């Protein structure tokens, strides 16, 4: 069973429809207690969504999901983040500057930060070529330069070697990461046609 985290925003309907099309059982996580690695009813967790970095972190902290997600990933249990689900893995974001001198922290799982695109035409909206790293588990069997659907104004800048794919919008940037059982993507595979469905299936079937 796949668990889908609902923090109050995001394209959850599209994600659930993707699992339905793939005939893969999935349901929403009902509480942080269901993310306890030793007793969870889920084999894998997916965290989709969009929204503001600070608002998303506030919601995760208030609902106690932040700590549960950290514990799940620390236990190296399969996790896939989508869009904001990628960005929140990092330490900070230019979307959420310090308030009264206090930094807005992300989940701090991946060293690095989230930065705004340098160009004036922001956000990036639409299909973009995505170059996968050789031997990536997420992109196994896909064209090396597949197209996926993006909508975002910020990109992640990791400080460790976790890049699984990159795209170009004004600059070349990291658009997917992999580290152990942890994976996350900036684009929306649930809105990316057959390539997106194949990527989701790769993640589900990965042992």
C-alpha positions as CSV (number, residue, x, y, z in Angstrom):
1,X,0.0,0.0,0.0
2,X,1.2,3.5,-0.9
3,X,0.6,6.3,1.6
4,X,-0.1,9.8,0.3
5,X,0.6,12.7,2.6
6,X,-2.1,15.4,2.5
7,X,-0.8,18.6,4.2
8,X,-3.7,20.7,2.9
9,X,-2.5,21.7,-0.5
10,X,-1.5,20.1,-3.8
11,X,-2.6,18.1,-6.7
12,X,-3.8,15.2,-4.7
13,X,-6.6,14.2,-7.0
14,X,-4.2,13.9,-10.0
15,X,-1.8,11.8,-7.9
16,X,-4.6,9.4,-6.8
17,X,-5.8,9.2,-10.3
18,X,-2.3,8.2,-11.5
19,X,-2.2,5.4,-9.0
20,X,-5.7,4.3,-10.1
21,X,-4.6,4.2,-13.8
22,X,-1.6,2.1,-12.8
23,X,-3.8,-0.2,-10.7
24,X,-1.7,0.4,-7.6
25,X,-3.4,0.6,-4.2
26,X,-3.0,3.9,-2.4
27,X,-4.7,5.9,0.3
28,X,-4.1,9.1,2.3
29,X,-2.1,8.9,5.4
30,X,-4.6,9.6,8.2
31,X,-2.2,10.7,10.9
32,X,1.6,11.1,11.7
33,X,1.3,7.9,13.7
34,X,1.0,6.0,10.5
35,X,4.5,7.0,9.5
36,X,6.2,5.2,12.4
37,X,8.6,3.0,10.4
38,X,8.3,-0.1,12.6
39,X,4.4,-0.2,12.6
40,X,3.3,1.7,9.5
41,X,0.6,0.1,7.3
42,X,2.4,1.6,4.3
43,X,5.3,0.2,2.3
44,X,6.1,3.6,0.6
45,X,5.2,7.2,1.1
46,X,4.6,9.9,-1.5
47,X,4.5,13.6,-0.6
48,X,3.0,15.6,-3.5
49,X,2.0,19.2,-3.5
50,X,2.6,22.8,-4.3
51,X,2.4,26.0,-2.3
52,X,4.6,28.4,-0.3
53,X,7.7,27.1,1.5
54,X,7.0,28.8,4.8
55,X,3.3,28.0,4.8
56,X,3.9,24.3,4.0
57,X,6.5,24.0,6.8
58,X,4.2,25.7,9.3
59,X,1.5,23.2,8.4
60,X,3.8,20.2,8.7
61,X,5.1,21.4,12.1
62,X,1.7,22.1,13.5
63,X,0.3,18.8,12.4
64,X,3.5,16.9,13.7
65,X,4.0,15.5,10.2
66,X,7.5,17.2,10.0
67,X,9.0,15.0,12.6
68,X,7.3,11.8,11.3
69,X,8.6,12.4,7.8
70,X,12.1,12.9,9.2
71,X,11.9,9.6,11.1
72,X,10.6,7.8,8.0
73,X,13.4,9.0,5.8
74,X,16.0,8.5,8.5
75,X,14.9,4.8,8.6
76,X,15.6,4.7,4.8
77,X,12.0,3.9,4.0
78,X,10.9,4.6,0.5
79,X,9.8,8.2,0.0
80,X,9.0,10.2,-3.1
81,X,8.5,14.0,-2.9
82,X,6.9,16.0,-5.7
83,X,7.4,19.8,-6.3
84,X,7.1,21.3,-2.8
85,X,7.8,17.8,-1.5
86,X,11.3,18.2,-3.0
87,X,12.0,21.7,-1.9
88,X,11.0,21.1,1.8
89,X,13.7,18.4,2.1
90,X,16.3,21.3,2.1
91,X,17.5,23.6,4.8
92,X,16.0,26.9,3.6
93,X,14.4,28.8,0.7
94,X,14.7,32.2,-0.8
95,X,10.9,32.0,-0.9
96,X,10.9,32.2,2.9
97,X,13.4,34.8,4.0
98,X,14.1,35.2,7.8
99,X,11.3,36.7,9.9
100,X,12.5,39.1,12.7
101,X,16.0,37.6,12.3
102,X,14.7,34.0,12.6
103,X,15.3,31.7,9.7
104,X,12.5,29.6,8.3
105,X,13.9,26.1,8.3
106,X,12.9,23.3,6.0
107,X,13.1,19.6,7.0
108,X,16.9,19.8,6.7
109,X,17.3,16.3,5.3
110,X,19.4,17.4,2.3
111,X,22.2,20.0,2.8
112,X,21.5,23.0,0.5
113,X,18.9,25.6,-0.2
114,X,16.1,26.5,-2.6
115,X,16.8,29.5,-4.9
116,X,14.7,31.7,-7.2
117,X,15.3,31.5,-10.9
118,X,17.4,34.5,-12.1
119,X,15.2,35.4,-15.1
120,X,12.2,37.7,-15.3
121,X,9.8,35.2,-16.8
122,X,8.9,33.3,-13.6
123,X,7.4,30.8,-12.8
124,X,8.4,28.2,-15.3
125,X,5.2,26.7,-16.6
126,X,4.9,23.8,-19.1
127,X,6.8,20.9,-20.5
128,X,10.6,20.8,-20.2
129,X,13.3,18.4,-21.3
130,X,14.7,16.5,-18.4
131,X,18.1,14.9,-18.7
132,X,18.4,11.9,-16.4
133,X,21.6,10.8,-14.8
134,X,22.9,7.4,-16.0
135,X,21.7,4.5,-13.8
136,X,19.0,6.6,-12.1
137,X,16.3,4.3,-10.6
138,X,13.5,6.7,-11.2
139,X,14.2,7.1,-14.9
140,X,15.0,3.5,-15.7
141,X,13.7,2.6,-19.2
142,X,12.8,6.2,-20.0
143,X,14.4,8.3,-22.8
144,X,17.5,10.0,-21.4
145,X,15.9,13.4,-22.3
146,X,12.2,12.9,-21.6
147,X,9.8,15.8,-21.2
148,X,7.9,16.4,-17.9
149,X,5.5,19.0,-16.8
150,X,6.8,21.8,-14.5
151,X,5.3,24.8,-12.7
152,X,7.7,26.5,-10.2
153,X,9.6,29.7,-9.5
154,X,12.3,28.1,-7.3
155,X,14.8,25.3,-7.8
156,X,16.9,23.2,-5.4
157,X,20.6,23.6,-5.0
158,X,22.0,20.6,-3.2
159,X,25.4,20.6,-1.5
160,X,25.9,16.9,-1.8
161,X,25.9,14.5,-4.8
162,X,22.2,13.5,-4.9
163,X,21.3,14.8,-8.4
164,X,19.3,12.2,-10.5
165,X,18.3,14.6,-13.3
166,X,18.6,18.2,-14.4
167,X,16.6,20.6,-16.5
168,X,17.3,24.1,-18.0
169,X,15.4,27.3,-17.4
170,X,17.7,30.3,-17.6
171,X,20.3,28.0,-15.8
172,X,20.8,24.3,-15.5
173,X,19.4,23.1,-12.3
174,X,18.8,19.9,-10.3
175,X,15.2,18.7,-11.1
176,X,15.3,15.3,-9.3
177,X,17.3,13.7,-6.5
178,X,18.0,10.2,-5.2
179,X,19.7,9.1,-2.0
180,X,19.1,5.5,-0.8
181,X,15.3,5.0,-0.6
182,X,14.8,8.8,-0.8
183,X,13.7,10.3,-4.1
184,X,12.1,13.6,-5.1
185,X,11.3,15.5,-8.3
186,X,10.6,19.1,-9.1
187,X,8.2,18.3,-12.0
188,X,4.7,16.7,-11.7
189,X,4.9,13.1,-12.9
190,X,1.1,12.7,-12.3
191,X,0.6,15.4,-15.0
192,X,3.3,14.2,-17.4
193,X,1.6,11.6,-19.5
194,X,3.0,8.2,-20.1
195,X,6.6,9.2,-19.1
196,X,5.3,10.4,-15.7
197,X,3.3,7.2,-15.2
198,X,6.3,5.1,-16.1
199,X,8.4,7.1,-13.6
200,X,5.9,6.5,-10.8
201,X,5.8,2.8,-11.7
202,X,9.6,2.7,-11.5
203,X,9.4,4.1,-8.0
204,X,6.7,1.8,-6.8
205,X,8.4,-1.3,-8.2
206,X,11.9,-0.4,-6.9
207,X,12.9,-2.8,-4.1
